[in-house]
Amino acid sequence: MKLLHNPEIKKGLIVHLILAISATTFGWLHDAYTALCLSLFSTLYLLVYYVFTGARYRKLQQLSLELDSMLHNNTPIEFEKYREGELSILESELSKMTLRLSEQAAALTKEKQFLADSMADISHQIRSPLTSSNLILSLLMEQELPMERRRQLLRELTQLLSRIDWLVESMLKLAKMDAGTITFNRAPVSVPQLLRHAAEPLLIPMELREQTLDIIAANQPVSHISENNNTAAFPQFPGDFSWTTEAVLNILKNCMEHTPVGGRIQVSYAQNAIYTEIVIEDNGNGFDKDDLPHLFERFYKGKNASEHSAGIGLALARMIVTQQNGTLKAENRPEGGAKFVMKFYF
């Protein structure tokens, strides 16, 4: 019998036989009738006990086979069959385990699909400027190309190479954040200095677009504040200056690209006992209502996105802010235009 292959069953059977023989021997000391009754009772007990034990082990074996089938063939288990007796405890734990395994399998499938989509998006984002670069290089090889045209092509090639460099750097930053290999500093960050530093690379492009950038605190512009002034009195928060600059720069760049020529971008900030708030607004076209729930998704491009948009900047900005105990949301202004609200909690 397979049941007797179990060491515990063997030990139990030996103990039960010893007790049965002892009881029968004790009965013979009195009379044959007592011995016969004790012998029959012991035999009946052994039969009943091992019939129920065998049934329980057959259920366990069946459960083991169903678990194996679930793990290899995704076959669901009917746990209702095991809700009686001591198997109910095992059933409860197995239910939790299978539910967790199903959730993990679904998450892995979703991550696999996301990785495939991301690789396709990355390939597309890099392929376009590379194709344009190769075309420009082939034109530059023409010996009779006019000098003015050559200079124009070189400027376009420089812009394309800068775009590729930005794409690669941004994706590397996203990958490092996903892997958890980035450690953010927790030092006091002066908001006025942060905003000036983030806006500096965009001042010339904004000037070419005839756009105005206003940085306001308590209804007063702070552009006149000197770098040498004591900034302790100004709003600040504990965070990483360099990474937060990257986040603010990406948001400002997004506003600049979606603000018309001669438009206005306003940055305001305030502080209370709970958090420091930075609000960035523009008077552009704002967001399409269908785009609002997806603005911070990686590689998502809204209906009003420019042809050069990669869908990385806003996703990177939110990751930077949230990993510094902050929040970042976007909405449309009632009077028109986009509005980004960034909060850093103490």
Number of C-alpha atoms within 10 A of each C-alpha: 5 6 14 12 9 10 10 11 15 13 12 12 15 12 11 16 15 12 13 20 15 13 18 21 16 14 18 14 10 10 10 13 11 17 19 14 14 21 19 14 15 18 15 11 14 15 12 11 11 15 11 11 14 16 11 15 12 13 15 15 12 12 19 12 12 18 18 13 14 14 14 9 10 12 12 12 15 10 13 9 12 17 13 10 9 10 14 15 13 13 18 13 11 16 15 11 12 16 12 12 13 14 12 12 12 12 12 12 12 12 12 12 12 13 12 12 13 14 12 11 17 16 11 13 20 17 13 13 19 17 12 14 20 12 13 16 14 10 14 17 10 10 7 8 11 10 9 9 12 17 12 11 18 16 12 15 20 13 14 19 15 13 18 18 12 12 18 15 12 15 15 12 16 20 13 12 16 11 9 9 10 12 9 15 13 12 12 14 20 18 24 22 20 18 21 17 17 23 20 10 12 15 15 12 13 22 13 10 16 14 18 16 21 16 20 17 18 9 9 10 13 16 14 6 13 10 10 6 8 9 16 10 8 15 20 24 20 17 23 18 21 14 16 20 21 18 22 26 23 21 22 24 20 18 24 24 17 21 23 16 16 12 17 20 22 17 19 22 23 17 18 10 7 10 18 20 22 21 19 21 27 27 21 21 15 23 22 13 11 10 14 15 12 14 20 22 15 18 20 18 18 16 11 13 15 12 7 10 16 20 19 20 25 25 19 22 23 22 18 25 21 14 14 21 14 19 17 20 15 20 18 20 17 9 8 14 20 23 24 20 16 23 23 21 17 15
